[in-house]
């Protein structure tokens, strides 16, 4: 399936119309799948990768709340020498 949600609604079965968006699942305002039999569909045709940042942030917050993982220095990700 190509296009965004508004394009896909016209081409898909009725379940698509009432399906939640990823941002709502991540925020916990709607439930995610409750069984492996439930279908998932993700359309990302603009290439921003925002969904990865959203999921990563949610995982980070849950891990931090549970005392899991280890923080690493921010400067590991900063560049001080420029060509």
KOLKE-484778 format. One record per atom (N, C-alpha, C): residue in three letters; chain; atom name; x, y negated, z negated. Coordinates in nm, 4 decimals, padded with zeros to 6 digits. Atoms other than C-alpha are relative to their C-alpha. Last residue first. Layout:
BEGIN
<site type="ALA" mol="A" atom="CA" X="X" Y="Y" Z="Z"/>
...
***
This chain:
BEGIN
<site type="UNK" mol="A" atom="N" X="-00.0953" Y="-00.0004" Z="-00.1129"/>
<site type="UNK" mol="A" atom="CA" X="03.7023" Y="-01.8759" Z="-00.8625"/>
<site type="UNK" mol="A" atom="C" X="00.0047" Y="-00.1332" Z="00.0730"/>
<site type="UNK" mol="A" atom="N" X="00.0724" Y="00.0098" Z="-00.1268"/>
<site type="UNK" mol="A" atom="CA" X="03.5234" Y="-01.9490" Z="-01.1927"/>
<site type="UNK" mol="A" atom="C" X="00.1010" Y="-00.0053" Z="00.1138"/>
<site type="UNK" mol="A" atom="N" X="-00.0917" Y="00.0283" Z="-00.1102"/>
<site type="UNK" mol="A" atom="CA" X="03.6656" Y="-01.8329" Z="-01.5229"/>
<site type="UNK" mol="A" atom="C" X="-00.0804" Y="00.0013" Z="00.1292"/>
<site type="UNK" mol="A" atom="N" X="-00.0748" Y="00.1216" Z="00.0321"/>
<site type="UNK" mol="A" atom="CA" X="03.4451" Y="-01.8584" Z="-01.8325"/>
<site type="UNK" mol="A" atom="C" X="00.0977" Y="-00.0387" Z="00.1109"/>
<site type="UNK" mol="A" atom="N" X="-00.1205" Y="00.0092" Z="-00.0818"/>
<site type="UNK" mol="A" atom="CA" X="03.1734" Y="-01.6154" Z="-01.7291"/>
<site type="UNK" mol="A" atom="C" X="00.0710" Y="-00.1309" Z="-00.0316"/>
<site type="UNK" mol="A" atom="N" X="-00.0269" Y="00.1337" Z="-00.0519"/>
<site type="UNK" mol="A" atom="CA" X="02.9153" Y="-01.5257" Z="-01.9889"/>
<site type="UNK" mol="A" atom="C" X="00.1320" Y="-00.0008" Z="00.0755"/>
<site type="UNK" mol="A" atom="N" X="00.0777" Y="00.0200" Z="-00.1224"/>
<site type="UNK" mol="A" atom="CA" X="02.7735" Y="-01.1774" Z="-02.0479"/>
<site type="UNK" mol="A" atom="C" X="00.0230" Y="-00.1369" Z="00.0632"/>
<site type="UNK" mol="A" atom="N" X="-00.0310" Y="-00.1101" Z="-00.0910"/>
<site type="UNK" mol="A" atom="CA" X="03.0226" Y="-01.0571" Z="-02.3075"/>
<site type="UNK" mol="A" atom="C" X="-00.0669" Y="-00.0207" Z="00.1359"/>
<site type="UNK" mol="A" atom="N" X="-00.1087" Y="00.0391" Z="-00.0896"/>
<site type="UNK" mol="A" atom="CA" X="02.9843" Y="-01.4023" Z="-02.4617"/>
<site type="UNK" mol="A" atom="C" X="00.0476" Y="00.1137" Z="00.0909"/>
<site type="UNK" mol="A" atom="N" X="00.0517" Y="00.0646" Z="-00.1201"/>
<site type="UNK" mol="A" atom="CA" X="02.6452" Y="-01.2968" Z="-02.5968"/>
<site type="UNK" mol="A" atom="C" X="00.1119" Y="-00.0319" Z="00.0978"/>
<site type="UNK" mol="A" atom="N" X="-00.0242" Y="00.1438" Z="-00.0158"/>
<site type="UNK" mol="A" atom="CA" X="02.8119" Y="-01.0623" Z="-02.8447"/>
<site type="UNK" mol="A" atom="C" X="-00.0520" Y="-00.0541" Z="00.1331"/>
<site type="UNK" mol="A" atom="N" X="-00.1341" Y="00.0225" Z="-00.0528"/>
<site type="UNK" mol="A" atom="CA" X="02.6456" Y="-00.7218" Z="-02.8848"/>
<site type="UNK" mol="A" atom="C" X="00.0174" Y="-00.1494" Z="00.0255"/>
<site type="UNK" mol="A" atom="N" X="-00.0146" Y="00.1233" Z="-00.0772"/>
<site type="UNK" mol="A" atom="CA" X="02.3502" Y="-00.6353" Z="-03.1034"/>
<site type="UNK" mol="A" atom="C" X="00.1446" Y="-00.0138" Z="00.0451"/>
<site type="UNK" mol="A" atom="N" X="-00.1080" Y="00.0827" Z="00.0520"/>
<site type="UNK" mol="A" atom="CA" X="02.3232" Y="-00.2713" Z="-03.2060"/>
<site type="UNK" mol="A" atom="C" X="00.0108" Y="-00.1244" Z="00.0870"/>
<site type="UNK" mol="A" atom="N" X="-00.0938" Y="00.0627" Z="-00.0914"/>
<site type="UNK" mol="A" atom="CA" X="02.0286" Y="-00.0394" Z="-03.1648"/>
<site type="UNK" mol="A" atom="C" X="00.1048" Y="-00.0832" Z="-00.0702"/>
<site type="UNK" mol="A" atom="N" X="-00.0740" Y="-00.0873" Z="-00.0917"/>
<site type="UNK" mol="A" atom="CA" X="01.7349" Y="00.0388" Z="-03.3879"/>
<site type="UNK" mol="A" atom="C" X="00.0977" Y="-00.0805" Z="00.0850"/>
<site type="UNK" mol="A" atom="N" X="-00.1399" Y="-00.0068" Z="00.0419"/>
<site type="UNK" mol="A" atom="CA" X="01.6141" Y="-00.1572" Z="-03.6901"/>
<site type="UNK" mol="A" atom="C" X="00.0852" Y="00.0907" Z="00.0866"/>
<site type="UNK" mol="A" atom="N" X="-00.0248" Y="-00.1308" Z="00.0623"/>
<site type="UNK" mol="A" atom="CA" X="01.2493" Y="-00.0760" Z="-03.6199"/>
<site type="UNK" mol="A" atom="C" X="00.1445" Y="00.0159" Z="-00.0472"/>
<site type="UNK" mol="A" atom="N" X="00.0927" Y="-00.0147" Z="00.1129"/>
<site type="UNK" mol="A" atom="CA" X="01.1553" Y="-00.4410" Z="-03.5532"/>
<site type="UNK" mol="A" atom="C" X="00.0236" Y="00.1311" Z="-00.0752"/>
<site type="UNK" mol="A" atom="N" X="-00.0469" Y="00.0895" Z="00.1063"/>
<site type="UNK" mol="A" atom="CA" X="01.4662" Y="-00.4780" Z="-03.3351"/>
<site type="UNK" mol="A" atom="C" X="-00.0872" Y="00.0139" Z="-00.1245"/>
<site type="UNK" mol="A" atom="N" X="-00.1219" Y="-00.0589" Z="00.0564"/>
<site type="UNK" mol="A" atom="CA" X="01.3697" Y="-00.1733" Z="-03.1282"/>
<site type="UNK" mol="A" atom="C" X="00.0514" Y="-00.0840" Z="-00.1163"/>
<site type="UNK" mol="A" atom="N" X="00.0386" Y="-00.1191" Z="00.0763"/>
<site type="UNK" mol="A" atom="CA" X="01.0153" Y="-00.3047" Z="-03.0781"/>
<site type="UNK" mol="A" atom="C" X="00.1215" Y="00.0652" Z="-00.0650"/>
<site type="UNK" mol="A" atom="N" X="00.0723" Y="00.0415" Z="00.1208"/>
<site type="UNK" mol="A" atom="CA" X="01.1386" Y="-00.6516" Z="-02.9789"/>
<site type="UNK" mol="A" atom="C" X="-00.0399" Y="00.1200" Z="-00.0861"/>
<site type="UNK" mol="A" atom="N" X="-00.0934" Y="00.0645" Z="00.0930"/>
<site type="UNK" mol="A" atom="CA" X="01.3974" Y="-00.5095" Z="-02.7375"/>
<site type="UNK" mol="A" atom="C" X="-00.0702" Y="-00.0375" Z="-00.1302"/>
<site type="UNK" mol="A" atom="N" X="-00.0785" Y="-00.1085" Z="00.0601"/>
<site type="UNK" mol="A" atom="CA" X="01.1423" Y="-00.2772" Z="-02.5740"/>
<site type="UNK" mol="A" atom="C" X="00.0970" Y="-00.0568" Z="-00.1029"/>
<site type="UNK" mol="A" atom="N" X="00.0907" Y="-00.0740" Z="00.0888"/>
<site type="UNK" mol="A" atom="CA" X="00.9050" Y="-00.5704" Z="-02.5152"/>
<site type="UNK" mol="A" atom="C" X="00.0745" Y="00.1132" Z="-00.0710"/>
<site type="UNK" mol="A" atom="N" X="00.0258" Y="00.0831" Z="00.1179"/>
<site type="UNK" mol="A" atom="CA" X="01.1881" Y="-00.7822" Z="-02.3758"/>
<site type="UNK" mol="A" atom="C" X="-00.0895" Y="00.0727" Z="-00.0998"/>
<site type="UNK" mol="A" atom="N" X="-00.1217" Y="00.0054" Z="00.0806"/>
<site type="UNK" mol="A" atom="CA" X="01.3013" Y="-00.5068" Z="-02.1412"/>
<site type="UNK" mol="A" atom="C" X="-00.0189" Y="-00.0803" Z="-00.1272"/>
<site type="UNK" mol="A" atom="N" X="-00.0104" Y="-00.1290" Z="00.0689"/>
<site type="UNK" mol="A" atom="CA" X="00.9450" Y="-00.4506" Z="-02.0186"/>
<site type="UNK" mol="A" atom="C" X="00.1229" Y="00.0011" Z="-00.0902"/>
<site type="UNK" mol="A" atom="N" X="00.1122" Y="-00.0110" Z="00.0937"/>
<site type="UNK" mol="A" atom="CA" X="00.9016" Y="-00.8187" Z="-01.9362"/>
<site type="UNK" mol="A" atom="C" X="00.0074" Y="00.1294" Z="-00.0803"/>
<site type="UNK" mol="A" atom="N" X="-00.0274" Y="00.0893" Z="00.1128"/>
<site type="UNK" mol="A" atom="CA" X="01.2490" Y="-00.8506" Z="-01.7818"/>
<site type="UNK" mol="A" atom="C" X="-00.1102" Y="00.0114" Z="-00.1046"/>
<site type="UNK" mol="A" atom="N" X="-00.1088" Y="-00.0616" Z="00.0757"/>
<site type="UNK" mol="A" atom="CA" X="01.1868" Y="-00.5457" Z="-01.5634"/>
<site type="UNK" mol="A" atom="C" X="00.0364" Y="-00.0848" Z="-00.1213"/>
<site type="UNK" mol="A" atom="N" X="00.0534" Y="-00.1114" Z="00.0778"/>
<site type="UNK" mol="A" atom="CA" X="00.8458" Y="-00.6772" Z="-01.4538"/>
<site type="UNK" mol="A" atom="C" X="00.1085" Y="00.0655" Z="-00.0839"/>
<site type="UNK" mol="A" atom="N" X="00.0536" Y="00.0502" Z="00.1266"/>
<site type="UNK" mol="A" atom="CA" X="01.0040" Y="-01.0076" Z="-01.3513"/>
<site type="UNK" mol="A" atom="C" X="-00.0507" Y="00.1146" Z="-00.0867"/>
<site type="UNK" mol="A" atom="N" X="-00.0422" Y="-00.0869" Z="00.1091"/>
<site type="UNK" mol="A" atom="CA" X="01.2059" Y="-00.8244" Z="-01.0861"/>
<site type="UNK" mol="A" atom="C" X="-00.0498" Y="-00.0451" Z="-00.1359"/>
<site type="UNK" mol="A" atom="N" X="-00.0545" Y="00.0770" Z="00.1115"/>
<site type="UNK" mol="A" atom="CA" X="01.1698" Y="-01.1146" Z="-00.8447"/>
<site type="UNK" mol="A" atom="C" X="00.0509" Y="00.0875" Z="-00.1139"/>
<site type="UNK" mol="A" atom="N" X="-00.1377" Y="-00.0266" Z="00.0353"/>
<site type="UNK" mol="A" atom="CA" X="01.1364" Y="-00.9038" Z="-00.5299"/>
<site type="UNK" mol="A" atom="C" X="00.0590" Y="-00.0781" Z="-00.1154"/>
<site type="UNK" mol="A" atom="N" X="-00.0725" Y="00.1261" Z="-00.0078"/>
<site type="UNK" mol="A" atom="CA" X="00.8204" Y="-01.0525" Z="-00.3802"/>
<site type="UNK" mol="A" atom="C" X="00.1428" Y="00.0112" Z="-00.0523"/>
<site type="UNK" mol="A" atom="N" X="-00.0539" Y="00.0251" Z="-00.1328"/>
<site type="UNK" mol="A" atom="CA" X="00.6427" Y="-00.7323" Z="-00.2826"/>
<site type="UNK" mol="A" atom="C" X="00.0793" Y="-00.1299" Z="00.0086"/>
<site type="UNK" mol="A" atom="N" X="-00.0980" Y="00.1068" Z="00.0181"/>
<site type="UNK" mol="A" atom="CA" X="00.5781" Y="-00.5877" Z="-00.6225"/>
<site type="UNK" mol="A" atom="C" X="00.0649" Y="-00.0258" Z="00.1343"/>
<site type="UNK" mol="A" atom="N" X="-00.0298" Y="00.0664" Z="-00.1263"/>
<site type="UNK" mol="A" atom="CA" X="00.2678" Y="-00.3691" Z="-00.6357"/>
<site type="UNK" mol="A" atom="C" X="00.0950" Y="-00.1157" Z="-00.0293"/>
<site type="UNK" mol="A" atom="N" X="-00.0718" Y="00.1247" Z="00.0208"/>
<site type="UNK" mol="A" atom="CA" X="00.2382" Y="-00.1228" Z="-00.9206"/>
<site type="UNK" mol="A" atom="C" X="00.0374" Y="-00.0570" Z="00.1349"/>
<site type="UNK" mol="A" atom="N" X="-00.0317" Y="00.0620" Z="-00.1276"/>
<site type="UNK" mol="A" atom="CA" X="-00.0175" Y="00.1552" Z="-00.9309"/>
<site type="UNK" mol="A" atom="C" X="00.0694" Y="-00.1318" Z="-00.0304"/>
<site type="UNK" mol="A" atom="N" X="-00.0623" Y="00.1313" Z="00.0128"/>
<site type="UNK" mol="A" atom="CA" X="-00.0777" Y="00.3978" Z="-01.2126"/>
<site type="UNK" mol="A" atom="C" X="00.0296" Y="-00.0517" Z="00.1394"/>
<site type="UNK" mol="A" atom="N" X="-00.0818" Y="00.0531" Z="-00.1088"/>
<site type="UNK" mol="A" atom="CA" X="-00.3187" Y="00.6889" Z="-01.2200"/>
<site type="UNK" mol="A" atom="C" X="00.0625" Y="-00.1334" Z="-00.0381"/>
<site type="UNK" mol="A" atom="N" X="00.0417" Y="00.1333" Z="-00.0422"/>
<site type="UNK" mol="A" atom="CA" X="-00.4435" Y="00.8641" Z="-01.5319"/>
<site type="UNK" mol="A" atom="C" X="00.0981" Y="-00.0551" Z="00.1029"/>
<site type="UNK" mol="A" atom="N" X="00.0918" Y="-00.0085" Z="-00.1134"/>
<site type="UNK" mol="A" atom="CA" X="-00.3710" Y="01.2381" Z="-01.5415"/>
<site type="UNK" mol="A" atom="C" X="-00.0442" Y="-00.1375" Z="00.0497"/>
<site type="UNK" mol="A" atom="N" X="-00.0745" Y="-00.0078" Z="-00.1263"/>
<site type="UNK" mol="A" atom="CA" X="-00.0631" Y="01.1897" Z="-01.7599"/>
<site type="UNK" mol="A" atom="C" X="-00.0904" Y="00.0037" Z="00.1236"/>
<site type="UNK" mol="A" atom="N" X="-00.0313" Y="-00.1377" Z="-00.0383"/>
<site type="UNK" mol="A" atom="CA" X="-00.2898" Y="01.0771" Z="-02.0459"/>
<site type="UNK" mol="A" atom="C" X="00.0762" Y="-00.0014" Z="00.1325"/>
<site type="UNK" mol="A" atom="N" X="00.0178" Y="-00.0843" Z="00.1186"/>
<site type="UNK" mol="A" atom="CA" X="-00.3663" Y="00.7602" Z="-02.2434"/>
<site type="UNK" mol="A" atom="C" X="00.0255" Y="00.1470" Z="00.0310"/>
<site type="UNK" mol="A" atom="N" X="00.0506" Y="-00.1348" Z="-00.0260"/>
<site type="UNK" mol="A" atom="CA" X="-00.2354" Y="00.5155" Z="-01.9870"/>
<site type="UNK" mol="A" atom="C" X="-00.0124" Y="00.0769" Z="-00.1304"/>
<site type="UNK" mol="A" atom="N" X="-00.0665" Y="-00.0631" Z="-00.1137"/>
<site type="UNK" mol="A" atom="CA" X="-00.1935" Y="00.1607" Z="-02.1115"/>
<site type="UNK" mol="A" atom="C" X="-00.0630" Y="00.1357" Z="00.0259"/>
<site type="UNK" mol="A" atom="N" X="-00.0728" Y="-00.1256" Z="00.0215"/>
<site type="UNK" mol="A" atom="CA" X="-00.4372" Y="-00.0218" Z="-02.3357"/>
<site type="UNK" mol="A" atom="C" X="00.0682" Y="00.0472" Z="00.1280"/>
<site type="UNK" mol="A" atom="N" X="00.0779" Y="-00.1096" Z="-00.0583"/>
<site type="UNK" mol="A" atom="CA" X="-00.5201" Y="-00.3890" Z="-02.2799"/>
<site type="UNK" mol="A" atom="C" X="00.0782" Y="00.1287" Z="-00.0236"/>
<site type="UNK" mol="A" atom="N" X="00.1382" Y="00.0477" Z="-00.0033"/>
<site type="UNK" mol="A" atom="CA" X="-00.4052" Y="-00.6940" Z="-02.4787"/>
<site type="UNK" mol="A" atom="C" X="-00.0938" Y="00.0989" Z="00.0678"/>
<site type="UNK" mol="A" atom="N" X="00.0854" Y="-00.0766" Z="00.0901"/>
<site type="UNK" mol="A" atom="CA" X="-00.0853" Y="-00.5143" Z="-02.5747"/>
<site type="UNK" mol="A" atom="C" X="-00.1439" Y="-00.0471" Z="-00.0030"/>
<site type="UNK" mol="A" atom="N" X="00.0409" Y="00.0867" Z="00.1112"/>
<site type="UNK" mol="A" atom="CA" X="00.1389" Y="-00.7811" Z="-02.4228"/>
<site type="UNK" mol="A" atom="C" X="-00.0878" Y="00.0733" Z="-00.1005"/>
<site type="UNK" mol="A" atom="N" X="-00.1186" Y="00.0310" Z="00.0801"/>
<site type="UNK" mol="A" atom="CA" X="00.3068" Y="-00.5166" Z="-02.2061"/>
<site type="UNK" mol="A" atom="C" X="-00.0370" Y="-00.0829" Z="-00.1222"/>
<site type="UNK" mol="A" atom="N" X="-00.0391" Y="-00.1252" Z="00.0657"/>
<site type="UNK" mol="A" atom="CA" X="-00.0300" Y="-00.3857" Z="-02.0831"/>
<site type="UNK" mol="A" atom="C" X="00.1184" Y="-00.0262" Z="-00.0926"/>
<site type="UNK" mol="A" atom="N" X="00.0984" Y="-00.0264" Z="00.1049"/>
<site type="UNK" mol="A" atom="CA" X="-00.1512" Y="-00.7403" Z="-02.0120"/>
<site type="UNK" mol="A" atom="C" X="00.0313" Y="00.1290" Z="-00.0753"/>
<site type="UNK" mol="A" atom="N" X="-00.0201" Y="00.0966" Z="00.1081"/>
<site type="UNK" mol="A" atom="CA" X="00.1635" Y="-00.8346" Z="-01.8208"/>
<site type="UNK" mol="A" atom="C" X="-00.0954" Y="00.0250" Z="-00.1157"/>
<site type="UNK" mol="A" atom="N" X="-00.1117" Y="-00.0424" Z="00.0838"/>
<site type="UNK" mol="A" atom="CA" X="00.1374" Y="-00.5146" Z="-01.6162"/>
<site type="UNK" mol="A" atom="C" X="00.0198" Y="-00.0941" Z="-00.1181"/>
<site type="UNK" mol="A" atom="N" X="-00.1294" Y="00.0387" Z="-00.0539"/>
<site type="UNK" mol="A" atom="CA" X="-00.2056" Y="-00.6133" Z="-01.4831"/>
<site type="UNK" mol="A" atom="C" X="00.1085" Y="00.0383" Z="-00.0993"/>
<site type="UNK" mol="A" atom="N" X="-00.0708" Y="00.1097" Z="00.0662"/>
<site type="UNK" mol="A" atom="CA" X="-00.5172" Y="-00.4240" Z="-01.5812"/>
<site type="UNK" mol="A" atom="C" X="00.1306" Y="-00.0334" Z="00.0713"/>
<site type="UNK" mol="A" atom="N" X="-00.1263" Y="-00.0419" Z="00.0614"/>
<site type="UNK" mol="A" atom="CA" X="-00.7254" Y="-00.2173" Z="-01.3391"/>
<site type="UNK" mol="A" atom="C" X="00.0712" Y="-00.1196" Z="-00.0629"/>
<site type="UNK" mol="A" atom="N" X="00.0033" Y="00.0150" Z="00.1453"/>
<site type="UNK" mol="A" atom="CA" X="-01.0878" Y="-00.3212" Z="-01.2856"/>
<site type="UNK" mol="A" atom="C" X="00.1317" Y="00.0366" Z="-00.0683"/>
<site type="UNK" mol="A" atom="N" X="00.0592" Y="00.1291" Z="00.0348"/>
<site type="UNK" mol="A" atom="CA" X="-01.0650" Y="-00.3841" Z="-00.9103"/>
<site type="UNK" mol="A" atom="C" X="00.0046" Y="-00.0241" Z="-00.1501"/>
<site type="UNK" mol="A" atom="N" X="-00.1005" Y="00.1055" Z="-00.0070"/>
<site type="UNK" mol="A" atom="CA" X="-00.8278" Y="-00.0942" Z="-00.8534"/>
<site type="UNK" mol="A" atom="C" X="-00.0539" Y="-00.1338" Z="-00.0493"/>
<site type="UNK" mol="A" atom="N" X="-00.0760" Y="00.0021" Z="00.1251"/>
<site type="UNK" mol="A" atom="CA" X="-01.0752" Y="00.1675" Z="-00.9741"/>
<site type="UNK" mol="A" atom="C" X="00.0987" Y="-00.1162" Z="-00.0021"/>
<site type="UNK" mol="A" atom="N" X="00.0514" Y="00.0885" Z="00.1052"/>
<site type="UNK" mol="A" atom="CA" X="-01.3068" Y="00.0646" Z="-00.6865"/>
<site type="UNK" mol="A" atom="C" X="00.0813" Y="-00.0030" Z="-00.1293"/>
<site type="UNK" mol="A" atom="N" X="00.1199" Y="-00.0536" Z="00.0628"/>
<site type="UNK" mol="A" atom="CA" X="-01.0906" Y="00.2307" Z="-00.4177"/>
<site type="UNK" mol="A" atom="C" X="-00.0416" Y="-00.0895" Z="-00.1162"/>
<site type="UNK" mol="A" atom="N" X="-00.0141" Y="-00.1103" Z="00.0945"/>
<site type="UNK" mol="A" atom="CA" X="-00.8448" Y="00.0205" Z="-00.2293"/>
<site type="UNK" mol="A" atom="C" X="-00.1344" Y="00.0469" Z="-00.0525"/>
<site type="UNK" mol="A" atom="N" X="-00.0387" Y="-00.1239" Z="-00.0665"/>
<site type="UNK" mol="A" atom="CA" X="-00.8218" Y="-00.1961" Z="00.0815"/>
<site type="UNK" mol="A" atom="C" X="-00.0043" Y="00.1224" Z="-00.0897"/>
<site type="UNK" mol="A" atom="N" X="00.0827" Y="-00.0238" Z="-00.1168"/>
<site type="UNK" mol="A" atom="CA" X="-01.0042" Y="-00.5128" Z="-00.0246"/>
<site type="UNK" mol="A" atom="C" X="00.0266" Y="00.1334" Z="00.0667"/>
<site type="UNK" mol="A" atom="N" X="00.1380" Y="-00.0222" Z="00.0446"/>
<site type="UNK" mol="A" atom="CA" X="-00.8512" Y="-00.4998" Z="-00.3702"/>
<site type="UNK" mol="A" atom="C" X="-00.0901" Y="00.0310" Z="00.1182"/>
<site type="UNK" mol="A" atom="N" X="00.0252" Y="-00.1421" Z="00.0231"/>
<site type="UNK" mol="A" atom="CA" X="-00.5051" Y="-00.4578" Z="-00.2167"/>
<site type="UNK" mol="A" atom="C" X="-00.1437" Y="00.0278" Z="-00.0403"/>
<site type="UNK" mol="A" atom="N" X="00.0044" Y="-00.0689" Z="-00.1291"/>
<site type="UNK" mol="A" atom="CA" X="-00.4960" Y="-00.8080" Z="-00.0722"/>
<site type="UNK" mol="A" atom="C" X="-00.0411" Y="00.1451" Z="-00.0189"/>
<site type="UNK" mol="A" atom="N" X="00.1187" Y="00.0492" Z="-00.0702"/>
<site type="UNK" mol="A" atom="CA" X="-00.5886" Y="-00.9683" Z="-00.4066"/>
<site type="UNK" mol="A" atom="C" X="-00.0139" Y="00.0642" Z="00.1374"/>
<site type="UNK" mol="A" atom="N" X="00.1225" Y="-00.0587" Z="00.0542"/>
<site type="UNK" mol="A" atom="CA" X="-00.3425" Y="-00.7441" Z="-00.5883"/>
<site type="UNK" mol="A" atom="C" X="-00.1234" Y="-00.0478" Z="00.0757"/>
<site type="UNK" mol="A" atom="N" X="00.0176" Y="00.0267" Z="00.1423"/>
<site type="UNK" mol="A" atom="CA" X="-00.0512" Y="-00.8335" Z="-00.3629"/>
<site type="UNK" mol="A" atom="C" X="-00.1349" Y="00.0540" Z="-00.0454"/>
<site type="UNK" mol="A" atom="N" X="00.0702" Y="00.1225" Z="00.0334"/>
<site type="UNK" mol="A" atom="CA" X="00.0511" Y="-00.6875" Z="-00.0326"/>
<site type="UNK" mol="A" atom="C" X="-00.0085" Y="-00.0210" Z="-00.1491"/>
<site type="UNK" mol="A" atom="N" X="-00.0789" Y="00.1228" Z="-00.0053"/>
<site type="UNK" mol="A" atom="CA" X="00.1426" Y="-00.3425" Z="00.0898"/>
<site type="UNK" mol="A" atom="C" X="-00.0862" Y="-00.1191" Z="-00.0379"/>
<site type="UNK" mol="A" atom="N" X="00.0847" Y="00.1159" Z="00.0000"/>
<site type="UNK" mol="A" atom="CA" X="00.0000" Y="00.0000" Z="00.0000"/>
<site type="UNK" mol="A" atom="C" X="00.0901" Y="-00.1233" Z="00.0000"/>
***
